[in-house]
Structure formats: structure tokens, C-alpha cells
Amino acid sequence: MASVIIIGPAYPLRGGLASFDERLAREFQLQNFNTTIYTFSLQYPSFFFPGTSQYSTEPAPSNLNIKVCINSINPLNWINVGNELKRLKPDIIVVRYWLPLMGACFGTILRIIRKNHHTKIICIADNVLPHEKRIGDKQFTSYFLKSVDAFVTMSEKVLTDLRLFTAKAAQKIVHPLYDNFGEKVDKAEARKYLGLNINDKIILFFGFIRKYKGLDILLKAMALLKSEITNNKSEIPKLLIAGEFYEDRKLYDDLIEKYNLQSQLILRTNFIADSEVKYYLSAADFVIQPYRNATQSGVTPLAYHFEKPMLVTNVGGLPSLVPDGKAGLVAEPNAESIAEKIKELYNTGEQYFLPHLYKEKKKYSWNILVETIKQLAK
């Protein structure tokens, strides 16, 4: 039986990367791979982590072999893990790369593994150049990339960034569907579960709140909508913000107060547990991604899975993932354009987009990702 080891976040860590790695492991298992995830005993030092907790409160995923052993800041640990994996001689290592901070750790582990002259190392590159730049980014990234045989990217932007560093084999695919959060729930049932008004117009901003995701731009767009729709307050959409602040929230609180937006917002700014994701996506009319810059977004395949039309901004790989006028609308990354496109979403109607969403989501297959990795490993 062929063997694969995935190196990256997984339970007991939480978040989109962990969910992705666990779902990928299940797909490899379906294809009869002996599959193990090597995850972190220490992913980030506590002073570096911007959220409230790195750890899940959900039950451990069933039928997955997860080894909690990598310390991202301990070079002796990197050597021990590298030697262990070198001896195991898996056929394929799949390693996630999303942050230069991981470059030294992963690059060292992989260099040791390569000495067995058997294992093929495939990187799934979420980012090559980070959203928020720091000293040493290019050096850490270069060190890491040299230890990899081939790459999978999920946007043209990441593939372009990758080519600044290496000409090694790389294949672009679309981010597979997040189909591991359960099936879509009836909108009325989801709103009842979350304590939301069944009759409100509700748009959703979902995920960690960081500057590049443009929530402040969306708040300004909400202020414009409020000032334009003065004759009937029930026509003003409510913005459901579901996700944890990964930076100082003062900027956002100040904007809410400045524009008196309290009555138009539903704030659920805690971490959203995996078991509750389906309710938030199902409760919304539309999903809004007002990003300043982007490579790809994990929210997009999530919206596809729950068949929610999207508004995305014309940055990075987002427009190619959400065909304008079909799976949703594309706005410019400014408040005026986003406000106009939100009105257009409601004027067009949720039902119009559904046939296009059904068609597009068929492209988002986990089997395609596994087959791509297998081909690159050859």
C-alpha cells in the first residue's frame, strides 16, 4: 500500500488549514493510501498568535491518524522529526506552506527526509509571499522552497509569486470544496438556531478578521447603504460578522460608532466552531469578501458548498473563482463599488445565481487535488 504523510495543521489545532488537511487525509484514505498527518505540538508561540486560542473545542476527528509532534521553533525537534520521517520512507510527503515563519522548520525537516532518496515532496502553497510582510520573509521562503520537489497552488497569483523563486514543476487547481462541515440547512431553520430574524436581509462576512480582508471597507459600504436607503429601514441589509479578530478591533469599533451602524450589524466575533459553520453560511442571503488583496480564499469553496452567491473584490485570484454575474458579483475594493454591488445582488435575487453555483461547484473536487499530487510525485 502506498503511503502519504501530510505535514501541517490538524487537530487539536483549529481553523481552515486544519480542516483542509483533515479532509485531504480522508481523500487519500479513500484512494487506499496509508495516511498520517504530522501536526504541531507548538505551532505559534503564544505572543505571536493573534487569536484567543489555537486549539479546538470540538471532538477529535474519527478514523484519522494524527501525530502531534512538530515544534516550529525548536531546531532539535526538527532534526528528530526529519530523521523519523526519513526512516519511515513514505512515498509522498504533502506539506502545507502559508507563512514564512514555517520556512526554517519545514525546510530543515524536508532536507533530512530527502536523504532517503525515495520520498517525493509536494508542497501545497497557500501563499508564497505573505499578506503582511516581515523582515526575513524571502530568505525563509527561499530556504523552504529548495527542499520541495513540486508544487500545487490554488490561484494564479500564488503560481506567479512562486515563479519569482523557482522553476520547479507546479500545477494550479481550484481550492476544493469544504464539504466537511455538513450539509446546507434550511435558511429559516439556520436563522432560528442562531437567533436571527427570519425576515431580515442578511449578508455575511465570515472568517478571521485581518486588515487584508477589508472589513473596514465593508463597514463603510454599509454606512453608504444606510444613508441611501432612508425610506424603509427594513430594506437595509444587516451584516452578520462571524469570525474572530486577529488584530486590534478598535479600528472597526470606531467605524461602527462613527457611522452609527450598531442596528445594522450582528456581531458574532468569536471563533466559529466547525459544528456551527453550516448555520452561518445557510442563514445568509449572500457572502461578502471585500478583500484588499488576496491569493485565493477558503471562504469561496465554503460558499460554493453551501450554494451561496458571493460578492468578491477584483483582487488576486478572487474574480477567476467567482464568475461575475454567474456565481456572484465582482466589485472594486472600495466602499462605493461594494455598496452598489450589494444592491445589485438583492435586485438580481438569490435564485438567479443558483444554477451557476451548481455548475461551478463541480470543479471543486478533492479527487482532482489528490490526482494532481500523485502525478507531480511521478
N, C-alpha and C positions, 0 to 999 in steps of 0.2 A: 504494500500500500504506500502510495506517495505521501510525503509529509510536508506540512507547511507550518511555519511559526510566524505569527503576526506580532510585531513589536510596536506597542503604542498604548494609549489609554484604554482601560477596560475596568469593569467592576473590581474593587469597590469605588473607583473613581466615577464621577458622573459627567454628564454633558454630551454634546453631539458627537465628539470624536470617539468617546467610549461606546455610545450606541452604534456608531458606524462599524467599529472594529468587531463588536459582538455579532452584528448582523452579517458581516463579511465572513466571520468564522463559521457561522451556520451554513452559509452558502458553500464554503469549502467542504464542510462535512457532508452536505447533500451530494457532493461530487466525489465522495469516498476518499477524501484526504484525511489523514491523521493530523488533527489540527489543535494547536495550542496557542494561546495568547500570552506573551510575556509583557506584563504591565509594571507599573511603578509602585514601589514601596514608598518612594518620595518623588513626586512629580515636580512640584514647585516648593521652594522654601516658603514658609508662611508669609514672610514680609513681601514676597514677590507676587503672591496670589491676590487678585483684586476682589474676589467674591467673598462670601461668608464662609463657605466650606467647599473643600474639594471632593467630599465623599457623599455617596448616595445613601439615601434612607430607604430605598426600595429593597426588596428581597434579591438575593443573588440570582443571576440568570441560571436557568436549569440547563443541564447537559452541555455545558461548556467547560473546557479545561483551561483555567486561567491561573497563571503563576505570577504572584505578586513579589517582585524581586529586584527591580531596577531602581537605583538611586541616582537621580540625574546630576547630582553634584559631588559624587564620591568616586574618584578615579579607580580606587582599588576594587570597588564594586563593578565598574565597567569591565575590568580585566577578568574578574571571576565569571561574570555573565558571558562575556565573549568566549572564554575558554570552555564553559559548559556547552554553549551552542556549537562551538567548533567541534567538540567531541560527538555531539548528537547527530551532526551532519544532515540536517533537514534538506529536502530537495529544494525548497523555496523559502526564503525569508521575505515577508512583506513588511516594510517599515513605513510608518506614517511620518511625514515631515511638515510641520506647520509653524515652527518658531525657531529662529537661530539659536536660542538658548539650548536647544537639544542637540545642536550640531556636534559639540565635543563628545558628549556621552554616546550618541548613536554612532558617530564616526569612528570612535575607538572600538566599540563593541564589534562593529561590522568589519573593521580591518583585521581583527583577530579571527573572526569566522571565516573570512576569505582564505585563510591559510589552509583550510581543509581541502581546497581545490575541487569542491563538489557543489556546495550550496550556491544557488543563484539568488542575488539580492535585488528585489524590485521595490522601488520607493513609490508610494502614493503621495505626491506632493500637493498638499493643500495650498501652501504658499511657498514661494522661493524667496521673494523679497517681502518682508513683513509689512502690515498696515501701519504700525507705529515703529519708526526706525530708531535703532540704538547703535552706539559705538560697538564695533566688532561683528556686526551682522554679516557682512560679506565674507569675513575671514572664517567664521563658524560655518556658514553655509558652504563655502568652497571646500572646507575640510570634510564635511559630511558628504557632499555630492561625489567626491572622488572615491568613496568607498562603496558606491552603488553600481550595479550592472545596467539597469534600465529603469525607466520612469513611467508612471501613469499620472496624467494631470486631468483636472476636471474643468478646465477653462483654457481658452486661447491665451489669456493674459498670463497665466502661470507657465504655459508652454513657452511663450515669448521670453519671460523672465529666465526660465531655465536655460534657454539658448545663449544667454549672456555668460553662462558659466561652463556649459558642456555641450558637446555634440553627440553624446551617447543616445542610444535608442530611447524613444519616448512616444507614447501614444495618448491622445486626448480622447476621453469618453465623457458622457454626461454623468453627473452625480446620481447614483442610483436612488430609487425611491426609499424614503424612510417608511417602510411598511411594517415596522416592528413596534408601532405604538397603538396597535389595534385598528379596528375599522371605524369608519365615519359614523357619527351619532346624529340622529335627527336634530335639526337646529333648535327646535323648541325644547327638546329634552336636554341638550347641552346647556342651553341658557338657564333652564331651571336648575340644573346641577350647580352652575356657577353663580346662581342668584342674580341673573341679569334679566332685564325687561324683554319679554318675548317680542314686543312690537318696535323696539328701538332699531335704528340703523346703526350697525356696529362694524367698524373696521379694526383690524388687528395689527399691532406691531409686536412681533414675537422674537424672543431670544435675548441673549446678553446685551446690555446697553453699553456701547462703547462709541467714542466720537465718530469713527469712520462710518457707523451705521446711520447717522443723520437723524436721530430722533428729534434733535433741536429744530431741524428744518421742518419736520413733520408738525411739530407744535406750532410753528409759525404759520404753516399752511392751515392748521385748524383755526387759528385766530382769523385768518382771511375768510374762511368759510363762515365763521360766526358773524363777521361784520357784513358779509354779503347776503346771508340768509336771515333777514330781520323780521319777515312777516310771519314765519312759522317755525318756532324753535324745534319742533319735532322733526323738521326736515334736516336739521344739522346732525351729521353723523356723530356718534360717540366713538372715541378712540380707546380701545382696550389695549393697555400696555402690559404685556405679560413677559416678564423676564427680570433678571437680577442686574442691578447696577454694577458695572465693572470699572467705574470711575466715580469721582465726586459728583453727587447728584445735584449740587447747588445750582449749576447752570440751568438744569431742567426745572427745578423748583422755582427759580427766579422767573423763567419764561412763563410758567403756569400762572404765577402771581401777576406778572406784568400784563398778561393778556386776559386775565380772569377766566381761565379755562377749566376751573375745577368741575363745573357742572357737565362739561363735555368729555371728561376723562374718567376711565375706570382703571385704577392703578392696582395691578397685582405684581408688584415689583419684588417678589421673592423668587427663588429658584422654582421652576415648574417641574414637578416630578414626572417621570416617564408615564406613570399611570394616568396623569391628568392632561397630557398633551392633546389627546383626541377631543377633549371637551372644548378646549380653547380654539382649536382650528375649526371644529364643527360649529361653534357658536357664532363665528364671524360671517359677515357678508363677503368681505374681501380682505386679502392680506397685503399690507403695505410695506415695501422695502425701500426706504428713502435714502439709500446709501450715498455717501460722498465718494467713496471708491470701493472697489470690490474685485475679487478674483472670481469665485463662484460663491454661492450661499447655500448652506444646508437648509435654510427656510424654504427655498424654492422646491426641492423634491418633497419636502413635507407638505407644502401647499398642493402639489400635484397629487400626492397620495390621498389627501382629504378633499380633492377636487374643488379647490377654492381659487377663483380668479385672483390675479395679482396685479399690483401696481409696482413696477420697479423703476429705478432711475437708469439713465443712459450712461452707465459707467461699467468698466471692466467687462466681465462675461455675462452680466445680467440680461441685456437685451437679446442675446442669442438664445438664452434659455427660456425666455418668455416672449414668444412672437407677438408683436404689437397688434392689437385688435383681434387676437385669437385667444391666447391663454390669459390675456390681461392687457394692460396698457403700459407704455413706456413714457416716463416723464423726464424732464431735465432736473438735475439735482438742485432745485431752488423752490422756495415756498409757493411762488405764483403758479409754476407749472404743475406742481403736485396737487395744489388745491383744485385747479381746473380739471385734472385727470381724475380726481376723486369724484367730482360732479359727473364727469363723463361715465365713470363706472356705474353710477346709480342710474343715469339716464339710459344707458345701454341695457342694464339689468343683468343679474347674476346668471339667469338661464341661457342667455345668448352665448356665454363663454364655455358652457359645459361640454358640448360636442368636441370643441377644440381641445379642452383639457383631457378628455378621454383619449383622444388620438395621440396627443403629445406624451402622455404618461407612459405609453407603451415603449418608449425609447429608454426608459429609466430602469434598466434591468440589472440585477445583481449578477446574473449569469454572464452578461456581457463583460462586467468587470473581471470576474474570475477567468473567463476565457482569454481576455486581454493579458492578464498576468501570466497565465500559462504559456501563451505564445511568446511573450517577451522573455520568459525564462528559458525558452528553447534557443 
